[in-house]
Amino acid sequence: MRKLSLLAILVCALAIPLRGLAEEPGPSVAGELVKIHAVLEKISNLLAQQTDSADLDLLMKRVQLAQSQATDLERQVRGAGMRLQGLQDEKRSIELQITIGQASQESDEGGELSPSMVEAMEQNWEEQRKNVSQRIASTTAELAEAQSRLDESNAAVHSWQEVLDRRLANR
C-alpha cells in the first residue's frame, strides 16, 4: 500500500512538469533530456562492468574449487600408491619366508620340525599371501578409480581455466 502511494505521488510529480513541458517545448528541456540520457548510459555501463567483474570472480572461484578437488584426489592417489607399495613389499616378504622355509625343510629332512608343523607353517604363509594378494587387488582397483577421478578433475580444471582465459581475453 505504501509503495502504491509513493508511486502515485511520483507519477503526479512527474506529470505536472510534463504538462508544462508540453505547453512550452524549449531548448533547455532537450538539453536536460540529453544529460539524463548520458547519466543513464553511464549507469548502464557501470552495471555491465560490475556484472562482468562478478562473473569473472565466480569463474575464478570455480577454477580454485576444481584445483582444490584435484589436489585432494592427488593426495588420495599418492596414498593408495603408497599402500599398494607396502602391500607388495609385504607379499614379497611372505614369499621370501615361504622360500626360506621350503629350502630349510629340504636341507634338513630329519630336522627339528615335524611334517605337520611344516605343513601348518606353509598353510599359514599361503593364507597370508592370499590375504595380501586380495588386499593388493582391492588397493589396485581403488588406485585406478582415484586416478580416473583425478584425470576427470584435471580435465575440469583445464576446461574452467580455458573459460576464464577466454573471458579475460574478451575484456
Salt bridges, closest charged atoms under 4 A:
GLU32 OE2 - LYS35 NZ 3.77
GLU41 OE2 - HIS37 ND1 3.12
ASP52 OD1 - ARG167 NH2 2.37
ASP52 OD2 - ARG171 NE 3.08
ASP55 OD2 - ARG167 NH2 4.00
ASP72 OD1 - ARG75 NH1 3.04
ASP89 OD1 - ARG92 NH2 2.33
GLU90 OE1 - ARG135 NH2 3.88
GLU95 OE2 - ARG129 NH1 3.86
GLU126 OE2 - ARG129 NH2 2.49
GLU142 OE2 - ARG83 NH2 2.21
GLU162 OE2 - HIS158 NE2 2.74
